[in-house]
Amino acid sequence: MRTGSEPVTARSPLRLRCALALWGLLWAVAGTVLFAAAGQPGWAIACAVLIAVTATDLIMVIRHMRQGPHYQPGRDVPPYEPVRNRNVPPYEPVRRPRRR
């Protein structure tokens, strides 16, 4: 059942993002080593740039995970309630005038 508050109560999938960053980091390291061994410096540099990007992403994900339940609530933490506008009844669409 949709309530209309999904973007407000959405939770970030940081664990999945962490796993994907680790997977990408492993492939980028392997690519750098293999391309350097094969004598392809251009591709080795490209993979080295990917190492830097994925390592930065991994550091940021781990930082957000360590900041606690405000950024990555566990399964036992209920989703945040949306902030309600006092002038508009809850979950009622705002009617806008039609443009002519």
KESE-402604 format. One record per atom (N, C-alpha, C): z, x, y; atom name; residue in one letter. Coordinates in steps of 0.001 Angstrom, whole numbers. Layout:
ATOM | Z | X | Y | CA | A
...
END
This chain:
ATOM | 0 | 834 | -1176 | N | M
ATOM | 0 | 0 | 0 | CA | M
ATOM | 0 | 880 | 1241 | C | M
ATOM | -918 | 638 | 2134 | N | R
ATOM | -1005 | 1410 | 3371 | CA | R
ATOM | -145 | 758 | 4435 | C | R
ATOM | 591 | 1599 | 5176 | N | T
ATOM | 1461 | 1077 | 6226 | CA | T
ATOM | 922 | 1355 | 7605 | C | T
ATOM | -45 | 2255 | 7722 | N | G
ATOM | -564 | 2628 | 9025 | CA | G
ATOM | 159 | 3821 | 9623 | C | G
ATOM | 1197 | 4316 | 8954 | N | S
ATOM | 1949 | 5453 | 9481 | CA | S
ATOM | 1654 | 6737 | 8707 | C | S
ATOM | 595 | 6759 | 7914 | N | E
ATOM | 331 | 7909 | 7052 | CA | E
ATOM | 185 | 9224 | 7816 | C | E
ATOM | -571 | 9291 | 8917 | N | P
ATOM | -659 | 10583 | 9608 | CA | P
ATOM | 693 | 11062 | 10142 | C | P
ATOM | 1574 | 10140 | 10478 | N | V
ATOM | 2870 | 10517 | 11026 | CA | V
ATOM | 3810 | 10984 | 9923 | C | V
ATOM | 3734 | 10360 | 8758 | N | T
ATOM | 4656 | 10688 | 7670 | CA | T
ATOM | 4055 | 11629 | 6641 | C | T
ATOM | 2871 | 12173 | 6905 | N | A
ATOM | 2208 | 13063 | 5944 | CA | A
ATOM | 2997 | 14354 | 5780 | C | A
ATOM | 2974 | 14882 | 4586 | N | R
ATOM | 3638 | 16146 | 4295 | CA | R
ATOM | 2590 | 17217 | 4020 | C | R
ATOM | 2862 | 18403 | 4483 | N | S
ATOM | 1930 | 19501 | 4324 | CA | S
ATOM | 2011 | 20071 | 2907 | C | S
ATOM | 883 | 20289 | 2249 | N | P
ATOM | 888 | 20859 | 900 | CA | P
ATOM | 970 | 22386 | 943 | C | P
ATOM | 2104 | 22921 | 1399 | N | L
ATOM | 2217 | 24364 | 1576 | CA | L
ATOM | 2228 | 25124 | 254 | C | L
ATOM | 2775 | 24521 | -787 | N | R
ATOM | 2794 | 25224 | -2080 | CA | R
ATOM | 1368 | 25435 | -2608 | C | R
ATOM | 544 | 24416 | -2479 | N | L
ATOM | -852 | 24548 | -2902 | CA | L
ATOM | -1578 | 25565 | -2032 | C | L
ATOM | -1340 | 25529 | -733 | N | R
ATOM | -1973 | 26482 | 171 | CA | R
ATOM | -1521 | 27906 | -147 | C | R
ATOM | -265 | 28078 | -527 | N | C
ATOM | 248 | 29392 | -907 | CA | C
ATOM | -454 | 29886 | -2170 | C | C
ATOM | -595 | 29021 | -3147 | N | A
ATOM | -1266 | 29403 | -4393 | CA | A
ATOM | -2732 | 29755 | -4140 | C | A
ATOM | -3404 | 28982 | -3309 | N | L
ATOM | -4804 | 29272 | -3011 | CA | L
ATOM | -4954 | 30569 | -2223 | C | L
ATOM | -4005 | 30851 | -1332 | N | A
ATOM | -4054 | 32109 | -585 | CA | A
ATOM | -3837 | 33302 | -1519 | C | A
ATOM | -2913 | 33158 | -2466 | N | L
ATOM | -2712 | 34238 | -3448 | CA | L
ATOM | -3959 | 34449 | -4299 | C | L
ATOM | -4570 | 33344 | -4726 | N | W
ATOM | -5793 | 33429 | -5529 | CA | W
ATOM | -6907 | 34114 | -4732 | C | W
ATOM | -7065 | 33741 | -3486 | N | G
ATOM | -8080 | 34369 | -2641 | CA | G
ATOM | -7779 | 35831 | -2371 | C | G
ATOM | -6502 | 36156 | -2214 | N | L
ATOM | -6113 | 37542 | -1985 | CA | L
ATOM | -6448 | 38411 | -3205 | C | L
ATOM | -6169 | 37882 | -4395 | N | L
ATOM | -6494 | 38633 | -5611 | CA | L
ATOM | -7998 | 38870 | -5736 | C | L
ATOM | -8805 | 37845 | -5472 | N | W
ATOM | -10252 | 37997 | -5565 | CA | W
ATOM | -10793 | 38927 | -4485 | C | W
ATOM | -10214 | 38871 | -3286 | N | A
ATOM | -10678 | 39758 | -2222 | CA | A
ATOM | -10349 | 41218 | -2538 | C | A
ATOM | -9168 | 41463 | -3093 | N | V
ATOM | -8807 | 42835 | -3491 | CA | V
ATOM | -9739 | 43321 | -4600 | C | V
ATOM | -9966 | 42470 | -5583 | N | A
ATOM | -10871 | 42851 | -6674 | CA | A
ATOM | -12282 | 43102 | -6143 | C | A
ATOM | -12748 | 42271 | -5243 | N | G
ATOM | -14076 | 42461 | -4663 | CA | G
ATOM | -14182 | 43745 | -3867 | C | G
ATOM | -13135 | 44053 | -3105 | N | T
ATOM | -13145 | 45297 | -2325 | CA | T
ATOM | -13221 | 46512 | -3242 | C | T
ATOM | -12400 | 46507 | -4273 | N | V
ATOM | -12380 | 47646 | -5205 | CA | V
ATOM | -13721 | 47770 | -5928 | C | V
ATOM | -14232 | 46660 | -6435 | N | L
ATOM | -15483 | 46714 | -7202 | CA | L
ATOM | -16687 | 47081 | -6331 | C | L
ATOM | -16763 | 46531 | -5124 | N | F
ATOM | -17891 | 46872 | -4251 | CA | F
ATOM | -17807 | 48314 | -3762 | C | F
ATOM | -16585 | 48794 | -3515 | N | A
ATOM | -16441 | 50193 | -3108 | CA | A
ATOM | -16846 | 51124 | -4256 | C | A
ATOM | -16476 | 50754 | -5481 | N | A
ATOM | -16843 | 51573 | -6648 | CA | A
ATOM | -18346 | 51524 | -6909 | C | A
ATOM | -18986 | 50409 | -6555 | N | A
ATOM | -20420 | 50271 | -6793 | CA | A
ATOM | -21261 | 50874 | -5668 | C | A
ATOM | -20609 | 51373 | -4616 | N | G
ATOM | -21356 | 51990 | -3517 | CA | G
ATOM | -21942 | 50985 | -2546 | C | G
ATOM | -21317 | 49855 | -2396 | N | Q
ATOM | -21762 | 48822 | -1458 | CA | Q
ATOM | -20736 | 48708 | -316 | C | Q
ATOM | -20834 | 49586 | 699 | N | P
ATOM | -19797 | 49599 | 1733 | CA | P
ATOM | -19771 | 48324 | 2591 | C | P
ATOM | -20894 | 47696 | 2805 | N | G
ATOM | -20940 | 46470 | 3609 | CA | G
ATOM | -20142 | 45337 | 2974 | C | G
ATOM | -20369 | 45133 | 1689 | N | W
ATOM | -19635 | 44087 | 977 | CA | W
ATOM | -18164 | 44442 | 819 | C | W
ATOM | -17870 | 45728 | 664 | N | A
ATOM | -16473 | 46157 | 564 | CA | A
ATOM | -15737 | 45886 | 1878 | C | A
ATOM | -16392 | 46126 | 3014 | N | I
ATOM | -15783 | 45833 | 4314 | CA | I
ATOM | -15588 | 44330 | 4482 | C | I
ATOM | -16570 | 43538 | 4057 | N | A
ATOM | -16437 | 42079 | 4151 | CA | A
ATOM | -15250 | 41587 | 3326 | C | A
ATOM | -15079 | 42134 | 2144 | N | C
ATOM | -13928 | 41754 | 1315 | CA | C
ATOM | -12620 | 42250 | 1921 | C | C
ATOM | -12640 | 43397 | 2580 | N | A
ATOM | -11438 | 43898 | 3246 | CA | A
ATOM | -11037 | 42984 | 4405 | C | A
ATOM | -12021 | 42445 | 5105 | N | V
ATOM | -11725 | 41478 | 6174 | CA | V
ATOM | -11107 | 40222 | 5562 | C | V
ATOM | -11621 | 39782 | 4421 | N | L
ATOM | -11032 | 38626 | 3731 | CA | L
ATOM | -9599 | 38905 | 3294 | C | L
ATOM | -9311 | 40140 | 2916 | N | I
ATOM | -7935 | 40503 | 2566 | CA | I
ATOM | -7026 | 40295 | 3776 | C | I
ATOM | -7477 | 40736 | 4928 | N | A
ATOM | -6664 | 40579 | 6141 | CA | A
ATOM | -6439 | 39107 | 6481 | C | A
ATOM | -7487 | 38307 | 6352 | N | V
ATOM | -7368 | 36879 | 6674 | CA | V
ATOM | -6440 | 36174 | 5690 | C | V
ATOM | -6623 | 36406 | 4406 | N | T
ATOM | -5791 | 35721 | 3413 | CA | T
ATOM | -4356 | 36221 | 3447 | C | T
ATOM | -4140 | 37503 | 3741 | N | A
ATOM | -2775 | 38011 | 3851 | CA | A
ATOM | -2070 | 37382 | 5051 | C | A
ATOM | -2775 | 37242 | 6164 | N | T
ATOM | -2193 | 36589 | 7346 | CA | T
ATOM | -1857 | 35140 | 7040 | C | T
ATOM | -2760 | 34443 | 6374 | N | D
ATOM | -2502 | 33047 | 6006 | CA | D
ATOM | -1304 | 32950 | 5066 | C | D
ATOM | -1224 | 33838 | 4109 | N | L
ATOM | -113 | 33832 | 3165 | CA | L
ATOM | 1217 | 34089 | 3874 | C | L
ATOM | 1236 | 35014 | 4817 | N | I
ATOM | 2453 | 35282 | 5586 | CA | I
ATOM | 2876 | 34053 | 6378 | C | I
ATOM | 1912 | 33372 | 7004 | N | M
ATOM | 2242 | 32181 | 7792 | CA | M
ATOM | 2745 | 31047 | 6898 | C | M
ATOM | 2150 | 30877 | 5740 | N | V
ATOM | 2588 | 29819 | 4820 | CA | V
ATOM | 4009 | 30091 | 4340 | C | V
ATOM | 4275 | 31325 | 3959 | N | I
ATOM | 5623 | 31671 | 3497 | CA | I
ATOM | 6631 | 31487 | 4630 | C | I
ATOM | 6246 | 31844 | 5840 | N | R
ATOM | 7134 | 31652 | 6995 | CA | R
ATOM | 7464 | 30176 | 7195 | C | R
ATOM | 6449 | 29316 | 7102 | N | H
ATOM | 6679 | 27869 | 7261 | CA | H
ATOM | 7535 | 27320 | 6124 | C | H
ATOM | 7337 | 27825 | 4922 | N | M
ATOM | 8137 | 27349 | 3799 | CA | M
ATOM | 9601 | 27752 | 3953 | C | M
ATOM | 9853 | 28929 | 4501 | N | R
ATOM | 11225 | 29400 | 4676 | CA | R
ATOM | 11931 | 28750 | 5861 | C | R
ATOM | 11190 | 28086 | 6742 | N | Q
ATOM | 11815 | 27449 | 7894 | CA | Q
ATOM | 12576 | 26195 | 7511 | C | Q
ATOM | 12425 | 25760 | 6302 | N | G
ATOM | 13263 | 24684 | 5827 | CA | G
ATOM | 12584 | 23339 | 5716 | C | G
ATOM | 13394 | 22302 | 5460 | N | P
ATOM | 12853 | 20992 | 5161 | CA | P
ATOM | 12144 | 20311 | 6317 | C | P
ATOM | 12340 | 20773 | 7537 | N | H
ATOM | 11597 | 20149 | 8634 | CA | H
ATOM | 10104 | 20411 | 8496 | C | H
ATOM | 9731 | 21577 | 7983 | N | Y
ATOM | 8320 | 21917 | 7841 | CA | Y
ATOM | 7796 | 21667 | 6445 | C | Y
ATOM | 8657 | 21746 | 5440 | N | Q
ATOM | 8228 | 21496 | 4068 | CA | Q
ATOM | 9339 | 20776 | 3321 | C | Q
ATOM | 9447 | 19462 | 3526 | N | P
ATOM | 10516 | 18751 | 2834 | CA | P
ATOM | 10268 | 18696 | 1337 | C | P
ATOM | 11364 | 18713 | 592 | N | G
ATOM | 11260 | 18605 | -854 | CA | G
ATOM | 11050 | 17169 | -1285 | C | G
ATOM | 11040 | 16962 | -2578 | N | R
ATOM | 10793 | 15614 | -3088 | CA | R
ATOM | 11967 | 14676 | -2824 | C | R
ATOM | 13160 | 15243 | -2603 | N | D
ATOM | 14328 | 14404 | -2372 | CA | D
ATOM | 14500 | 14006 | -899 | C | D
ATOM | 13668 | 14540 | 7 | N | V
ATOM | 13749 | 14209 | 1425 | CA | V
ATOM | 12744 | 13103 | 1714 | C | V
ATOM | 13206 | 11963 | 2232 | N | P
ATOM | 12261 | 10884 | 2511 | CA | P
ATOM | 11360 | 11235 | 3697 | C | P
ATOM | 10184 | 10619 | 3774 | N | P
ATOM | 9294 | 10921 | 4894 | CA | P
ATOM | 9896 | 10447 | 6215 | C | P
ATOM | 9496 | 11100 | 7280 | N | Y
ATOM | 9991 | 10731 | 8603 | CA | Y
ATOM | 9423 | 9383 | 9016 | C | Y
ATOM | 10232 | 8605 | 9688 | N | E
ATOM | 9764 | 7325 | 10225 | CA | E
ATOM | 8928 | 7595 | 11469 | C | E
ATOM | 7866 | 6834 | 11671 | N | P
ATOM | 7036 | 7043 | 12859 | CA | P
ATOM | 7778 | 6613 | 14127 | C | P
ATOM | 7455 | 7261 | 15230 | N | V
ATOM | 8015 | 6878 | 16514 | CA | V
ATOM | 7305 | 5605 | 16946 | C | V
ATOM | 8078 | 4614 | 17281 | N | R
ATOM | 7490 | 3325 | 17647 | CA | R
ATOM | 7447 | 3177 | 19166 | C | R
ATOM | 6341 | 2640 | 19636 | N | N
ATOM | 6195 | 2327 | 21050 | CA | N
ATOM | 6935 | 1018 | 21303 | C | N
ATOM | 7810 | 1003 | 22270 | N | R
ATOM | 8637 | -193 | 22500 | CA | R
ATOM | 7851 | -1363 | 23059 | C | R
ATOM | 6684 | -1099 | 23632 | N | N
ATOM | 5890 | -2173 | 24235 | CA | N
ATOM | 4964 | -2864 | 23238 | C | N
ATOM | 4729 | -2223 | 22101 | N | V
ATOM | 3798 | -2762 | 21113 | CA | V
ATOM | 4573 | -3082 | 19843 | C | V
ATOM | 4402 | -4271 | 19269 | N | P
ATOM | 5082 | -4580 | 18001 | CA | P
ATOM | 4603 | -3619 | 16911 | C | P
ATOM | 5453 | -3325 | 15913 | N | P
ATOM | 5072 | -2355 | 14882 | CA | P
ATOM | 3879 | -2809 | 14050 | C | P
ATOM | 3000 | -1864 | 13796 | N | Y
ATOM | 1826 | -2035 | 12924 | CA | Y
ATOM | 866 | -3119 | 13387 | C | Y
ATOM | 889 | -3415 | 14638 | N | E
ATOM | -81 | -4378 | 15167 | CA | E
ATOM | -1152 | -3588 | 15910 | C | E
ATOM | -2427 | -3807 | 15587 | N | P
ATOM | -3459 | -3021 | 16251 | CA | P
ATOM | -3528 | -3348 | 17746 | C | P
ATOM | -3796 | -2327 | 18522 | N | V
ATOM | -3924 | -2498 | 19976 | CA | V
ATOM | -5317 | -3003 | 20242 | C | V
ATOM | -5438 | -4090 | 20940 | N | R
ATOM | -6745 | -4649 | 21279 | CA | R
ATOM | -7247 | -4025 | 22578 | C | R
ATOM | -8454 | -3531 | 22534 | N | R
ATOM | -9056 | -2920 | 23720 | CA | R
ATOM | -10211 | -3792 | 24171 | C | R
ATOM | -10427 | -3864 | 25479 | N | P
ATOM | -11553 | -4689 | 25960 | CA | P
ATOM | -12882 | -4089 | 25538 | C | P
ATOM | -13841 | -4958 | 25285 | N | R
ATOM | -15166 | -4518 | 24868 | CA | R
ATOM | -15922 | -3952 | 26054 | C | R
ATOM | -16708 | -2935 | 25797 | N | R
ATOM | -17560 | -2371 | 26852 | CA | R
ATOM | -18881 | -3132 | 26866 | C | R
ATOM | -19380 | -3322 | 28039 | N | R
ATOM | -20655 | -4060 | 28163 | CA | R
ATOM | -21780 | -3143 | 28474 | C | R
END
